[in-house]
């Protein structure tokens, strides 16, 4: 009977791991969509751009960086620099 409990415990842990990965992937997609919206809009405030950069850095990964997220962060930083500079 102990084997059944161990098997159920391992099954629950695997299902929990799969569920957390799906939630993480959904959050990453949400922040990527938000970044694309910010890039397309012309009149964003710098705070919105900074928040989007922070969230993308959070979900881009620590060791294996998501290349698309890194490129989005670079493009947002360029846009942030353009927003801060006065247009003369």
SERO-4910 file (N, C-alpha, C, O; in steps of 0.05 Angstrom, whole numbers):
BEGIN
 pado doro    nc1    nc2    nc3   cac1   cac2   cac3    cc1    cc2    cc3    oc1    oc2    oc3
  Unk    A     16    -24      0      0      0      0     17     25      0      9     46    -10
  Unk    A     41     23     11     59     46     11     67     54    -17     71     78    -22
  Unk    A     70     35    -35     77     41    -62     56     58    -76     63     75    -93
  Unk    A     31     53    -70     10     68    -82     11     97    -73      7    115    -90
  Unk    A     17    102    -48     19    129    -38     43    144    -50     41    167    -57
  Unk    A     65    130    -53     88    142    -65     83    148    -94     90    170   -104
  Unk    A     70    130   -109     63    135   -137     44    158   -139     48    175   -157
  Unk    A     24    160   -122      5    183   -123     19    209   -117     14    230   -129
  Unk    A     38    209    -98     52    233    -90     70    242   -114     70    266   -120
  Unk    A     83    224   -127    100    231   -150     82    241   -173     90    260   -187
  Unk    A     59    229   -177     41    238   -198     31    266   -192     29    282   -211
  Unk    A     25    272   -168     16    299   -160     38    319   -165     33    341   -175
  Unk    A     63    312   -159     86    330   -163     90    335   -193     96    358   -201
  Unk    A     88    315   -209     91    318   -238     69    336   -249     74    354   -266
  Unk    A     44    331   -241     22    348   -250     26    377   -241     19    395   -256
  Unk    A     36    381   -218     41    408   -208     62    421   -224     60    445   -231
  Unk    A     83    407   -231    105    418   -248     94    425   -275    101    447   -286
  Unk    A     78    409   -287     67    414   -314     49    439   -312     50    456   -330
  Unk    A     32    440   -292     15    463   -289     29    489   -285     22    510   -296
  Unk    A     51    489   -269     66    513   -265     81    522   -290     83    546   -296
  Unk    A     90    503   -306    103    510   -331     83    523   -350     90    542   -365
  Unk    A     58    513   -351     38    525   -368     31    553   -359     27    571   -376
  Unk    A     29    557   -333     23    584   -323     46    603   -329     41    626   -337
  Unk    A     70    594   -327     94    611   -333     94    618   -362    100    641   -369
  Unk    A     89    599   -379     88    604   -408     66    624   -415     70    641   -432
  Unk    A     44    621   -402     22    640   -407     29    668   -399     22    688   -413
  Unk    A     42    671   -376     51    697   -367     71    710   -386     70    733   -392
  Unk    A     89    693   -395    110    703   -414     97    713   -440    104    734   -450
  Unk    A     77    698   -450     63    707   -474     48    733   -470     47    750   -487
  Unk    A     36    735   -446     21    760   -440     39    784   -440     32    805   -451
  Unk    A     63    781   -428     81    804   -427     93    810   -454    100    833   -460
  Unk    A     97    790   -471    107    795   -498     86    810   -514     93    828   -529
  Unk    A     60    802   -512     39    817   -526     38    846   -517     35    864   -533
  Unk    A     41    850   -490     41    877   -480     64    893   -491     62    917   -497
  Unk    A     88    880   -493    111    894   -504    107    902   -533    114    924   -541
  Unk    A     95    885   -549     89    892   -577     69    915   -578     72    932   -596
  Unk    A     49    915   -560     30    937   -560     44    964   -554     39    984   -566
  Unk    A     62    963   -534     77    987   -526     94    997   -549     96   1021   -554
  Unk    A    107    978   -563    124    986   -586    107    998   -609    117   1017   -622
  Unk    A     83    989   -613     67    999   -635     55   1026   -628     51   1043   -646
  Unk    A     49   1031   -603     37   1057   -595     58   1079   -597     82   1074   -593
  Unk    A     49   1103   -603     68   1125   -606     71   1141   -581     93   1151   -575
  Unk    A     50   1145   -565     51   1163   -542     50   1148   -516     31   1152   -501
  Unk    A     69   1132   -509     70   1118   -483     85   1134   -463    105   1148   -470
  Unk    A     77   1132   -438     93   1145   -417    116   1126   -409    114   1102   -412
  Unk    A    138   1138   -400    162   1122   -394    157   1101   -372    170   1080   -372
  Unk    A    139   1107   -353    133   1087   -332    122   1061   -343    130   1040   -334
  Unk    A    104   1063   -363     93   1039   -375    115   1023   -390    115    998   -388
  Unk    A    133   1037   -403    155   1024   -417    173   1010   -397    182    987   -401
  Unk    A    180   1023   -375    197   1012   -355    185    987   -342    198    967   -337
  Unk    A    159    988   -336    145    965   -325    145    941   -344    149    918   -335
  Unk    A    142    947   -369    142    925   -389    170    913   -391    173    889   -394
  Unk    A    191    930   -390    218    920   -391    224    902   -366    236    881   -369
  Unk    A    215    910   -343    219    895   -319    206    868   -320    217    847   -313
  Unk    A    181    868   -330    167    842   -331    179    824   -352    179    799   -348
  Unk    A    188    834   -375    201    818   -395    228    806   -384    234    783   -390
  Unk    A    242    822   -370    267    811   -358    262    789   -338    277    770   -335
  Unk    A    240    792   -324    232    772   -304    226    745   -317    234    724   -307
  Unk    A    212    746   -339    203    722   -352    220    713   -376    213    693   -389
  Unk    A    242    726   -381    259    718   -404    278    695   -396    289    683   -414
  Unk    A    281    690   -371    298    667   -363    324    677   -351    334    698   -358
  Unk    A    335    660   -334    360    668   -321    384    657   -336    402    672   -343
  Unk    A    384    631   -342    407    619   -355    402    616   -385    420    623   -401
  Unk    A    379    606   -393    373    603   -421    354    626   -428    330    624   -423
  Unk    A    365    647   -439    349    671   -445    332    666   -470    340    653   -489
  Unk    A    307    676   -469    290    675   -492    298    698   -510    297    721   -503
  Unk    A    307    690   -535    318    710   -553    298    732   -561    305    755   -564
  Unk    A    273    724   -564    252    743   -571    249    764   -549    245    788   -554
  Unk    A    249    755   -524    246    773   -502    269    792   -499    266    816   -493
  Unk    A    293    782   -504    317    799   -503    316    821   -525    322    844   -520
  Unk    A    307    813   -549    304    833   -570    283    853   -564    286    877   -570
  Unk    A    261    844   -552    240    863   -544    250    883   -523    243    907   -524
  Unk    A    265    873   -504    276    891   -483    294    912   -496    293    935   -489
  Unk    A    311    904   -515    329    923   -529    313    943   -544    319    967   -543
  Unk    A    292    935   -558    276    954   -573    261    973   -555    258    996   -561
  Unk    A    252    962   -532    238    980   -513    257   1000   -500    250   1023   -495
  Unk    A    282    991   -495    302   1010   -484    308   1032   -504    312   1055   -496
  Unk    A    310   1025   -530    314   1046   -550    290   1065   -551    294   1089   -553
  Unk    A    266   1054   -549    242   1071   -549    242   1089   -524    233   1112   -526
  Unk    A    250   1078   -502    251   1094   -477    271   1117   -480    265   1139   -471
  Unk    A    293   1111   -492    313   1132   -497    302   1154   -515    308   1178   -512
  Unk    A    286   1146   -535    274   1165   -553    252   1181   -540    248   1205   -546
  Unk    A    238   1169   -521    216   1183   -507    228   1204   -488    216   1225   -485
  Unk    A    250   1198   -476    262   1217   -457    275   1241   -471    272   1263   -461
  Unk    A    288   1236   -493    301   1258   -508    280   1277   -519    260   1269   -530
  Unk    A    285   1303   -516    267   1322   -528    270   1323   -558    292   1322   -569
  Unk    A    248   1324   -572    248   1326   -601    252   1354   -610    235   1371   -605
  Unk    A    275   1360   -622    281   1387   -630    280   1389   -660    284   1411   -671
***
